Amino acid sequence: MPKVTLQDKVFDKPIKEQFSFNAEVALVFDDMLSRSVPYYHDVLKLVTAFSQNFLKDDSIVYDIGCSTGSTLIELIKKSPYKLQAYGIDTSSHMIDKAIAKAHAFGVQNLEFICDDAFNIDMKNADLVISNYTLQFIRPLMREKLIKKIYESLGDGQIFVFSEKVISEDKLLNKIYIDEYYNFKKAQGYSEYEISQKREALENVLVPYSVEENIKMILGAGFKSCDILFKWYNFATFVAKK
């Protein structure tokens, strides 16, 4: 049986460096996601259910920034199709956790790769997923990755991604930030932990606005980009080639 998720206490002490997906973070990452990303589990279910409309037997699926593998594991468990699924992450600690989790759940037809997505040949993909990952990639490289994803997909296939977003309206943006702060407090994080994490993420997590994300997607050649879900400053998009 899968092990009980450990509670995130990474930022209950003074930070010594910028945020990274190290061993300490990987150990508690599932709890961190559940308590730091609003409606995380609902979005995961939404993404996996919606994606079925574009899959068939032997469809090729990639998850860029797969972390501990939750999305692909859920996708394979719920899909009526036999898929070829690949999780990609640059953190060896996340990949180790993902492999262990997939084994614990008895999920097969799933391979995890510790590498940069730019080094992976993702040709003939039917679905590419990237949840809360692009925001950690520098803008210039972010655009290059979107172009690579576009070129990897077959015509009519989709790229689904979730991101933290900002509003171009200053008042709305402040409200969104305040509501997100209230959300984290309600999840049991202290003011100190919230402050410490905010400081650790400074210049590491660089969010775009909804408009900037859509412009980037369409600029790469995608025919359309719609919003599947949005909660204040978090959004899930679907881009169709």
N, C-alpha and C positions, 0 to 999 in steps of 0.2 A: 504493500500500500504506500502511496505518496506520503512523504514526511510532512509534519505540521510546519507551516510557514513561520519562520522566525520574525520577531517584531523589529521594525526599523528603529534603531537608536543611534544611527550614524552621526547625527548632528546634535546630540545632547551634550557634546563636549566641544571645546574650542577647535575650529578648523585650522589645519596646518598647510593646506594646499587647495587648489581648485578642484572642483568636482571631477571625478573620473570613475569609470566603470571597473573598479578594482575588486579584489577578493572580498573586502568588507561589504561593499555595496551589493555585489552579486549574491552574497549569502542572504541578504534581507530584501532583495529587489522586488520580489512578488508582493510583499507587504508594503513596500514603498510605493509601488504602482497603485495598489488598491486604495491607499490612504492619501496619495498625492495627485492622482488623476481622476477628476470627477467622472462618475459613471463608467469607469474603466471596464468592468466586467460586462456591462450592457453594450458598450461599444465593441468589445471583442465578439460578443454574440451577434451583434448587428453585422459586423464585417464578414464573419464566417457564413452567416445565413445569406446575405446579399450576394456574396461571391459565387454561391452555388449556381446562380443563373448564367455564369460564364464558364462553367467547368463541364467536363465529360471524363470518361475513362481515359487514363493515361495523360491527363492534363498536367502541364509542368507549372509548378508554383514556386515563387521565390519570396522569402520574407527578409528584407534588408534591415539589419538592426534587430535581429530576432530576439535578443536578450536571452531569457530563460526558456524560450520556445513555446510559450503559452498559446499564441495565436495559431501556429501551425498544428499543434497538438489538438486544439479545439476544432480546427478546420477538418483534420483527418478523421477525428472521432465522429463528427456530425455529417460528413459528406457521404452520399450514396455511391460516389465514384472512387475508383482506385487511382490515387494521384501520385505523381512524382514530385515530392516536396523537398525544398532545400532552404535551410535557415542560415543566414550569413551574419556574422558579427565579428568585429575586430577584437573583442575582449575574450581572451581564452577562458577567463573565469566564468563569463556568461555561457559560453559554449559548453563547458564542463557541466554546468548546472542544467542546461537544456538537454544534454545527452542523458544525464541521470533521470531527469523528469520524464522524458519520453520512454525510457526503459521502465520506470515505475508505473506508468500508465499503460504499458504494453502496446505502444504506438509504433507501427512499422512504416515502411515506405517513406522514411523521413531521414534526411542526412543534414548534419550541421557542419558548417564550414567556418573555420576561424581565419578570416582574411578580409581584405578590403573589397567592397563590391565592384570597384573598378577593375579588379584582377580576375573577376569571374565572368565566364562566357554564359550569358543568360539568354541565348538565342531560343526562339520559338516558344517563349513563355506565354501561357494563357492568363496568368494572373501574377502581378507583383504587388506585394504588401510592404508598407513601411510605416509602422506606428510609432510616433513620437521620436523619430530618428533624424529627419532632415534638419530639424532645429539645432542639432549639434554639429552640422556640417557648415563650413564657411560658405558664404553666399556664392562665390565664383564656382567652387567645386559642387555646390548644391545644384546649380543650373546644368553643369556637365553631367551630373548623375541622372537628373531628370531626362536629359537627352538620351543617355545610355538606356534608361528604362524604356523610353519610347521606342527606340530602335530594337529592343529585345522582344517586345510584344508583337503578337500577330494582329492583323487588322480586326477591329471590332472588339478586341480584348481590353482589359482594364488594369489600371494602377489605383490601388486604394491606399490612402495614407491619412494619418491623424497627426495633428500638430497643436502645440500651444500657439495662440495667435494674439495679435494686438489689434486694437481698434484705432482707426485714423482720427476718430472723434475723441478729443482729450477727456471730456466729461465721461463719456461711455467707458473709455479705457480705465479711468480711475474707479468707476463703479465695478467693472469686471475684476480689477485687482483686489478691491475690497471684498467682493463676494468670494473670490478664491481664497483669500486670507481666512475668511469666516469658515469656509469649507474645511481648510486644513486644521483650524482650531477644533472644529467639530469632530475631526478624526482622531483627536487626542494629541496632536502636536503642540508643544509649548511655544510661546512667543520666541523664546531663545532658539529653539530648534528651527523655527521658520526663518528667523533672521540669519542664522548660521548657514542654512541651505541657500538662501537668497544670495548671500555673499559668495558662497562657493561656486554658484552658477553664473556669476557675473562674467560676461564676455565668453562664456562657454556655451550657454543656451541662447541663441539669437533668433527670436521668433519673427515671422513675417505677419503682415495683415492678411485677411482673407483675400483682399484684392490683389496683393502681391503674389500670393500663392497661385491664384488662378491665372494671373498674367504670366508667371513662370511656366505653368503647365501648358498653356496655349502657345506660348512662345517656342516650346519644344516640339510642337507639331500636333499635339492632341486635338481631336475634334471638339471635345467638350470637357467641362469640369464642373461638377455639381457638388453641393454639400449634402452629405447623408445625415449628419448630426452636428449640432452645435450647442454648447453650454458656455455662456459668457465668453471666456478667452480660451476655449478648447473647441476644435472642429475636426470633423472627419470628412474627407473629400473622396470623390471617385472621378478619375480621369479616363476617358474612353478614346482609344486610338481609332 
